[in-house]
Amino acid sequence: MKTALYTLIIGSLLGLIFISKSFLLLVFSNIIIFAIAALGLNVIFGYTGQISIGHAAFMAIGAYTSAFFTMSLNMPIFLNLIFVILFSVLFGMVIALPAMRLKGFYLAIATMAFGIAVQEIIASMDIFGGRTGMRDIPAFFDSDFNTYFLNLIFYSLLIYITSLIVKSPTGKRFNMVRDSELAARAFGVKIAKAKLQAFIISSIYSGIAGFLYAHTLGYISPADFGLNVSLNLLAMVIIGGVASLNGGLIGSVIITGMPFLFSRSNFPMTIIVGGLLIIFVLFFPRGLSYGLKMLYFRYFEIPVVWIIKKFGKNKKKEGSYVNVDGVKLYYEVSGEGNPVVMIHGNYASHRWFEKVKNIEGFKVYTPDLPNFGHSDRVKEIQIDTYAEYIKRFMDVLELNKVVLVGHSLGGAVAMSIAFRYPEKVEKLILVDSPSLKGLKTPEENYYVLNLLKNNRTLLKNSLKAMIPSSSDRKLLNHLTNDALLMNPKCFTENARALENYNYEETSKNYRGEVLFILGEKDTLITKNMANEVVQSTNGKLEIIPDVGHSIIIEEPTTFIDIFKNFTLGKN
């Protein structure tokens, strides 16, 4: 929805700026129309992995259907859209038949033959004007701006519909077919049905593009939908971005808009387009939209991150500091009673316990680990190092026999303290904690982890995925800003630290009670990991339904109830 709205708003502003420039509005309309056709091709090529180089044929079907019905049968223009969609579906099913059996080069030849056949059939029919085409096709409106705005609305609406399809089970099946037909079949995906659906959706989009083309330009001929147009559509997808919502628009701006830019020169467009294809295949293999997105993730939010770090560190704080061997650890305290120390996870701070730190009968300490939040940074990035600082923090404040709560990475830190200094801990509560043998991060994920330190949007989305059932946007923004205060090295090195510990032997030192709380929807910590800890420590496992990686954020009241029942010995 956001992508569609942004496209509509920006496109409308652009149209208003050039509202008096009829020629430019016509160029913009042309770009949008071909972007719609490219979006349809992307459903087949980008999302389903099926190649088509005869896709302009569907534009021809949409254009000639509407033009003929309007001029020969005097049907209302917008009523024609129904027939355009019906004919597009019919011919989409025809071309989908070879797609069910062919792939790669053979499918490309079959679709090319279909495109050429449609072009030649139309050219041979006098009712369609033969090779001369059809002129004086009625326009949607007398105003060029209104026509442009209508095209923009169609494009924005189809962008939204495409996003729904891509995120739906149907879209997931398309992706599975694209990545591996064998694996998709093993998961029960009906390959033929998925390809048929993709070709039908794609043909409808291109049919609509042809419908808009006919009534925007007012003239169509078979040459407007030839093989070169199909190849241009494919180039738009490759240049703009494969499997990208707005990739077709970017490609259309370059392929459709560029000829107008070079219209006064004698330089051949074929050389320009061919050169661009070589450049983009070499340097932007996933398209310009993906390349721009990566540039954004890498560099564009650096000033925003710098400002957050600058003012976040100097912001007035409600808590206190403890000096541990020259390292200042920030912490906050709530309530009175038995001591509780809550240790936050990765990309986090004391604020993660904001909703659960006020528990009647308990004095809750929520420190920032070294390298996190408002605490000082340290050179050594290891779980045992973090644990040592928290243990000394407890020594300075004379905290003994505490209830130790550890969330995520903080769970590993809590285990290190409890297993190496069992006299300090009375009870141990682990919330979505890693296993006794660490947590392995796939090597390919480190590239993304490195992007998080300079991009607030990406980091925010990552944190949001960890708390899927939470709707507290204000808190999410605070958590994101706190996460950016983390030592930049830790964005990757904390993951390494989680891989490099093993507490299987030291866990035997601890004889206190252990409770492991696991969110049923946690995508990071599995039930097997939780059982490994529980079995080794003779602890208890409690699985919370409809909760992700953080019950302390998603269901704080439930956590407090579980905490009280466990610490006070209630059943």
C-alpha positions in Angstrom: 0.0 0.0 0.0 2.8 2.4 0.9 4.6 1.8 -2.4 1.4 2.4 -4.3 0.5 5.5 -2.4 4.0 7.0 -2.8 3.9 6.2 -6.5 0.5 7.9 -6.8 1.5 11.0 -4.8 4.9 11.5 -6.5 3.4 10.9 -10.0 0.5 13.3 -9.3 3.0 16.0 -8.2 5.1 15.4 -11.3 1.9 15.8 -13.5 0.9 19.0 -11.8 4.4 20.5 -12.3 4.1 19.8 -16.1 0.3 20.2 -16.4 0.7 22.7 -19.2 3.1 20.6 -21.2 0.9 18.2 -23.2 3.8 16.5 -24.9 5.6 15.7 -21.7 2.4 14.4 -20.1 2.0 12.1 -23.2 5.6 10.9 -22.6 4.9 10.2 -18.9 1.7 8.3 -19.9 3.7 6.2 -22.3 6.2 5.4 -19.6 3.5 4.3 -17.2 1.7 2.2 -19.8 4.9 0.2 -20.6 5.7 0.0 -16.9 2.3 -1.8 -16.4 3.2 -4.3 -19.2 6.7 -4.7 -17.6 5.1 -5.3 -14.2 3.0 -8.1 -15.8 6.1 -9.6 -17.4 7.9 -9.5 -14.0 5.1 -11.7 -12.6 6.2 -14.4 -15.0 9.9 -13.7 -15.3 10.9 -12.2 -11.9 8.5 -14.0 -9.6 7.9 -17.3 -11.4 11.1 -17.7 -13.4 9.4 -18.2 -16.8 10.8 -16.3 -19.8 8.6 -14.7 -22.4 9.7 -12.6 -25.4 6.4 -12.3 -27.0 4.6 -10.3 -24.4 3.8 -7.3 -26.6 1.2 -9.6 -28.2 -1.0 -9.2 -25.1 -0.7 -5.4 -25.4 -1.9 -5.8 -29.0 -4.8 -7.9 -27.9 -5.9 -5.3 -25.3 -5.4 -2.4 -27.7 -7.2 -3.8 -30.7 -10.0 -5.3 -28.7 -10.9 -2.0 -27.1 -10.3 0.1 -30.2 -12.5 -2.2 -32.3 -15.3 -2.4 -29.8 -15.3 1.4 -29.4 -15.1 2.4 -33.0 -17.1 -0.4 -34.7 -19.6 -1.4 -32.0 -19.9 2.0 -30.3 -19.3 0.5 -26.9 -18.4 2.7 -23.9 -14.6 2.8 -23.4 -14.5 1.6 -19.9 -17.0 -1.2 -20.5 -14.4 -2.5 -23.1 -12.0 -3.2 -20.2 -14.1 -6.3 -19.2 -13.7 -7.8 -22.7 -10.0 -6.8 -22.7 -9.5 -8.8 -19.5 -11.5 -11.8 -20.8 -9.6 -12.0 -24.1 -6.3 -11.5 -22.2 -7.2 -14.5 -19.9 -8.1 -16.6 -22.9 -4.9 -16.0 -24.8 -2.9 -16.2 -21.6 -4.2 -19.7 -21.1 -3.2 -20.5 -24.7 0.4 -19.4 -24.3 0.5 -21.1 -20.8 0.0 -24.5 -22.4 3.5 -24.7 -23.9 4.9 -23.1 -20.7 3.7 -26.2 -18.7 6.0 -28.4 -20.7 8.8 -26.1 -21.9 11.3 -24.1 -20.1 14.4 -21.9 -20.8 15.4 -21.4 -24.4 12.5 -23.6 -25.7 9.9 -21.5 -23.9 11.5 -18.3 -25.2 11.2 -19.5 -28.8 7.5 -20.6 -28.2 6.5 -17.2 -26.7 8.4 -15.4 -29.5 6.5 -17.4 -32.1 3.2 -16.5 -30.3 4.1 -12.8 -30.4 5.0 -12.8 -34.1 1.9 -14.8 -35.0 -0.4 -12.4 -33.2 1.2 -9.4 -34.9 0.9 -11.0 -38.4 -2.7 -12.1 -37.8 -3.7 -8.6 -36.8 -1.8 -7.1 -39.8 -3.7 -9.4 -42.2 -7.2 -8.4 -41.0 -8.8 -5.4 -42.7 -11.2 -4.9 -39.8 -8.2 -3.9 -37.8 -6.8 -1.6 -40.5 -4.2 -4.1 -41.7 -0.6 -2.9 -41.5 -1.8 0.7 -41.5 -3.5 0.3 -38.2 -6.4 2.1 -36.6 -6.5 5.9 -36.3 -8.7 8.4 -34.4 -9.3 6.1 -31.5 -11.5 7.9 -28.9 -9.6 9.3 -25.9 -10.5 8.8 -22.3 -10.7 12.5 -21.7 -10.1 15.8 -23.5 -7.5 16.7 -20.9 -4.0 15.3 -21.2 -3.5 15.6 -17.5 -6.7 13.6 -16.7 -5.5 10.9 -19.1 -2.1 10.8 -17.5 -3.7 10.7 -14.0 -5.9 7.8 -15.1 -2.9 5.8 -16.3 -1.2 6.6 -13.0 -4.2 5.4 -11.0 -4.2 2.1 -13.0 -0.4 1.6 -12.4 -0.7 2.4 -8.6 -3.6 0.0 -8.3 -1.8 -2.8 -10.1 1.3 -2.2 -7.9 -0.9 -2.7 -4.9 -2.6 -5.8 -6.3 0.8 -7.3 -7.3 2.2 -6.8 -3.8 -0.8 -8.7 -2.4 -0.3 -11.5 -4.9 3.5 -11.7 -4.1 2.8 -11.9 -0.4 0.0 -14.4 -0.7 0.4 -18.3 -0.8 0.0 -18.0 -4.6 3.0 -15.7 -4.7 5.0 -18.0 -2.5 4.2 -20.9 -4.9 5.4 -18.7 -7.8 8.7 -18.2 -6.0 9.1 -21.9 -5.3 8.6 -22.7 -9.0 11.2 -20.0 -9.9 13.8 -21.3 -7.4 13.4 -25.0 -8.0 10.5 -26.9 -9.7 11.7 -30.1 -8.1 11.7 -28.7 -4.6 8.3 -27.0 -5.3 6.8 -30.3 -6.4 8.2 -32.0 -3.3 6.3 -29.5 -1.2 3.0 -30.3 -3.0 3.0 -27.3 -5.4 1.2 -28.0 -8.6 3.7 -26.7 -11.1 1.3 -26.5 -14.1 -1.3 -24.6 -12.1 1.2 -22.1 -10.8 2.5 -21.4 -14.3 -1.0 -21.1 -15.6 -1.9 -18.6 -12.9 1.2 -16.6 -13.5 0.7 -16.3 -17.3 -3.0 -15.4 -16.8 -2.1 -12.6 -14.3 0.7 -11.4 -16.6 -1.5 -11.4 -19.7 -4.2 -9.3 -17.9 -1.7 -6.7 -16.9 -0.4 -6.4 -20.5 -3.9 -6.4 -21.9 -4.7 -3.5 -19.6 -1.5 -1.7 -20.8 -2.7 -2.2 -24.4 -6.1 -0.8 -23.5 -4.6 2.3 -22.0 -2.1 2.6 -24.9 -4.9 2.7 -27.5 -7.0 5.4 -25.9 -4.0 7.5 -24.8 -2.2 7.7 -28.1 -5.3 7.4 -30.3 -3.4 5.4 -33.0 -2.2 1.8 -33.1 -0.6 -0.4 -35.7 0.9 -3.9 -35.7 4.4 -2.5 -35.6 3.7 -1.0 -32.2 3.5 -4.5 -30.7 6.3 -6.3 -32.6 9.2 -8.4 -31.4 11.3 -5.3 -30.6 8.7 -4.1 -28.2 8.7 -7.5 -26.4 12.5 -7.4 -26.2 12.2 -3.9 -24.8 9.8 -5.1 -22.1 12.3 -7.8 -21.1 15.0 -5.2 -21.0 12.9 -3.0 -18.8 12.5 -5.8 -16.3 16.2 -6.7 -16.3 17.4 -3.1 -16.1 14.8 -1.9 -13.6 14.9 -4.9 -11.3 13.8 -8.6 -11.5 11.1 -9.4 -8.9 10.7 -5.8 -8.0 7.5 -3.9 -7.8 8.8 -0.6 -9.3 11.6 -2.1 -11.3 9.4 -2.0 -14.5 8.8 1.7 -14.0 12.5 2.4 -13.7 13.2 0.3 -16.8 10.4 2.0 -18.6 11.8 5.4 -17.8 15.1 4.4 -19.4 13.9 2.4 -22.3 10.7 4.4 -23.2 11.7 7.8 -21.9 15.3 7.9 -23.2 14.4 8.0 -27.0 12.7 11.4 -26.3 15.9 12.6 -24.6 18.0 11.6 -27.6 15.4 12.4 -30.2 17.5 15.3 -31.6 20.6 13.2 -32.0 21.5 10.7 -34.7 22.9 8.2 -32.2 21.2 4.8 -32.6 19.0 3.8 -29.7 19.9 0.1 -30.2 23.5 0.9 -29.2 22.4 2.8 -26.1 20.0 0.1 -25.0 22.5 -2.7 -25.7 25.2 -0.8 -23.8 22.9 -0.3 -20.9 22.0 -4.0 -20.8 25.7 -4.9 -20.7 26.4 -2.4 -17.9 23.4 -3.5 -15.8 24.0 -7.2 -16.2 27.6 -6.7 -15.1 27.2 -4.3 -12.3 23.5 -4.5 -11.3 22.7 -8.2 -12.0 19.4 -7.8 -10.0 18.4 -4.6 -11.6 18.8 -0.9 -10.8 16.0 -0.9 -8.2 17.9 -3.5 -6.2 21.2 -1.6 -6.7 19.6 1.7 -5.5 18.1 -0.1 -2.5 21.5 -1.5 -1.5 23.0 2.0 -1.9 20.3 3.3 0.3 20.9 0.6 2.9 24.6 1.3 2.9 24.9 5.0 2.7 21.8 7.2 2.6 20.8 6.9 6.3 24.3 7.4 7.6 23.5 11.1 8.6 20.3 10.0 10.4 22.2 7.3 12.3 25.0 9.8 13.2 22.5 12.3 14.6 20.7 9.6 16.7 24.0 8.4 18.1 25.2 11.9 18.8 22.1 13.1 20.6 21.2 9.6 22.0 24.4 9.3 24.0 24.1 12.8 25.4 20.4 12.6 26.3 19.5 13.1 29.9 19.0 9.7 31.6 17.0 8.6 34.6 19.3 5.9 35.8 22.8 5.7 37.3 26.3 4.4 36.5 28.5 1.8 38.2 32.3 1.8 37.5 33.5 -1.7 36.9 37.3 -1.8 36.3 37.2 1.6 34.6 34.2 0.8 32.5 31.0 2.6 33.3 27.8 0.5 33.1 24.5 2.3 33.0 21.5 0.8 34.8 18.1 1.6 36.1 16.3 0.4 39.3 12.6 -0.1 39.9 10.7 -1.2 43.1 11.7 -2.7 46.4 12.2 -6.3 47.6 14.2 -9.3 46.5 16.8 -8.4 43.9 16.3 -9.2 40.2 18.8 -8.6 37.4 17.4 -8.5 33.9 19.9 -8.8 31.0 18.8 -7.6 27.6 19.7 -9.3 24.2 21.4 -8.3 21.0 20.5 -4.9 19.4 19.0 -4.0 22.7 19.2 -2.0 25.9 17.6 -1.8 29.4 14.5 -0.4 27.7 13.5 -3.9 26.5 12.3 -4.5 30.1 10.4 -1.2 30.3 7.0 -3.0 30.6 8.1 -5.7 33.0 10.4 -4.0 35.5 7.7 -3.0 38.0 7.0 -6.2 39.9 5.5 -5.9 43.4 7.9 -7.4 46.0 11.0 -7.2 43.8 13.8 -4.7 43.2 14.5 -4.9 39.5 17.9 -3.9 38.1 18.1 -3.4 34.3 21.7 -2.6 33.2 23.0 -1.9 29.7 25.6 -4.5 28.8 29.1 -3.1 27.9 29.1 -2.1 24.2 25.3 -1.4 24.4 23.1 1.6 25.1 24.6 4.1 27.5 27.3 1.8 28.9 31.0 2.2 27.8 32.5 0.1 25.1 35.0 -2.7 25.6 37.4 -4.3 23.1 36.7 -8.0 23.8 33.4 -9.1 22.4 32.6 -12.4 24.0 29.7 -13.8 26.0 31.9 -14.6 29.0 33.3 -11.1 28.9 29.9 -9.6 29.1 29.0 -12.0 31.9 32.1 -11.0 33.8 31.2 -7.3 33.8 27.6 -8.1 34.9 28.9 -10.3 37.7 31.2 -7.5 38.9 28.3 -5.1 38.6 26.4 -7.3 41.0 29.5 -7.4 43.3 29.7 -3.6 43.4 26.0 -3.3 44.3 26.3 -6.3 46.7 23.6 -8.3 44.9 23.6 -11.9 45.9 21.1 -14.7 45.4 19.4 -12.8 42.7 16.7 -13.9 40.3 18.6 -13.6 37.0 16.5 -13.0 33.8 18.2 -13.2 30.4 16.6 -12.5 27.1 18.1 -13.7 23.8 21.8 -12.9 23.8 21.3 -11.9 27.4 20.2 -15.5 28.1 23.6 -16.7 27.1 25.2 -14.1 29.4 22.8 -15.2 32.2 23.8 -18.8 31.7 27.5 -17.9 31.8 27.0 -16.1 35.2 24.8 -18.8 36.7 27.0 -21.7 35.6 30.3 -20.1 36.6 29.1 -18.3 39.7 26.2 -20.4 41.0 26.3 -18.8 44.4 25.2 -15.5 42.9 22.0 -16.8 41.4 19.0 -18.2 43.2 16.8 -18.7 40.2 17.4 -18.4 36.4 14.8 -17.4 33.9 15.8 -17.6 30.2 13.5 -15.9 27.6 14.1 -17.1 24.1 17.7 -17.9 24.9 20.2 -19.6 22.7 21.1 -23.2 23.4 24.0 -24.4 25.6 26.1 -24.8 22.5 25.6 -21.4 21.1 23.7 -20.0 18.1 25.0 -20.4 14.6 24.3 -17.6 12.2 24.5 -18.5 8.5 27.6 -17.0 6.9 25.5 -15.3 4.2 23.6 -13.3 6.9 26.6 -11.4 8.0 26.4 -9.1 4.9 22.9 -8.0 6.0 24.0 -7.7 9.7 26.8 -5.3 8.6 24.2 -3.1 6.8 22.2 -2.7 10.0 24.7 -0.4 11.7 24.2 2.4 9.1 20.5 2.0 8.3 17.8 2.7 10.8 14.9 1.5 8.6 16.5 -1.9 8.0 17.3 -2.2 11.7 13.8 -1.2 12.7 12.3 -3.9 10.4 14.6 -6.5 11.9 13.5 -5.6 15.4 9.9 -5.6 14.4 10.2 -9.1 13.0 11.4 -10.2 16.5 8.2 -8.8 18.1 5.5 -9.7 15.6 2.5 -9.4 17.9 3.4 -6.0 19.3 1.7 -2.8 18.0 3.5 -0.3 20.2 5.2 1.8 17.5 6.5 4.4 19.9 8.4 1.8 21.9 9.7 0.2 18.7 11.2 3.6 17.7 12.9 3.9 21.1 14.2 0.4 20.9 15.6 1.1 17.4 17.3 4.3 18.5 18.8 2.5 21.5 20.1 -0.3 19.2 22.0 2.2 17.1 24.0 3.2 20.2 25.6 -0.3 20.2 29.3 -0.6 19.3 29.3 -0.8 15.5 31.6 -3.8 15.6 29.0 -5.7 17.6 26.5 -5.8 14.7 28.5 -8.7 13.4 30.8 -9.7 16.2 28.0 -10.4 18.7 26.8 -13.0 16.3 30.3 -14.5 16.2 30.3 -14.5 20.0 27.1 -16.4 20.1 28.7 -19.1 18.0 31.8 -19.4 20.1 30.6 -20.6 23.5 29.7 -24.0 24.9 28.2 -24.4 28.4 27.4 -28.2 28.3 30.0 -29.0 31.0 29.7 -25.8 33.1 25.9 -26.1 33.2 26.4 -29.0 35.7 27.7 -26.6 38.3 24.3 -24.9 38.7 21.7 -26.5 41.0 19.2 -23.8 41.2 15.8 -23.7 39.5 15.6 -22.9 35.8 12.7 -21.7 33.7 12.9 -21.4 29.9 10.2 -19.2 28.3 9.8 -19.7 24.5 7.5 -17.8 22.1 5.6 -20.2 19.9 6.2 -17.9 16.9 9.9 -17.4 17.6 11.8 -17.8 14.3 15.2 -17.7 15.9 15.1 -20.1 18.8 13.7 -23.6 18.3 11.9 -25.9 20.7 14.9 -28.3 20.4 17.3 -25.6 21.6 15.0 -24.9 24.6 14.7 -28.6 25.4 18.5 -28.9 25.3 18.9 -26.3 28.1 15.9 -27.6 30.1 17.1 -31.2 30.1 20.7 -30.3 31.0 19.6 -28.1 34.0 16.5 -30.1 35.1 14.5 -26.9 34.3 11.0 -26.3 33.1 9.9 -25.1 29.7 6.9 -22.9 29.1 5.8 -22.2 25.5 3.7 -19.1 25.0 1.3 -19.2 22.0 0.9 -16.3 19.6 4.2 -14.7 20.8 7.4 -14.2 18.8 10.9 -13.7 20.1 10.0 -11.4 23.0 7.2 -12.0 25.5 8.6 -9.1 27.6 7.5 -6.8 24.8 4.6 -8.7 23.3 2.8 -10.0 26.4 4.3 -8.2 29.5 1.4 -9.1 31.8 1.7 -12.7 31.0 5.5 -12.6 31.7 4.9 -11.0 35.1 2.4 -13.7 36.0 4.8 -16.4 34.9 7.7 -14.7 36.8 5.7 -14.4 40.0 4.5 -18.0 39.8 8.0 -19.3 39.3 9.9 -17.1 41.8 7.2 -17.4 44.6 6.9 -21.2 44.1 3.3 -21.1 42.9 1.9 -23.8 40.6 
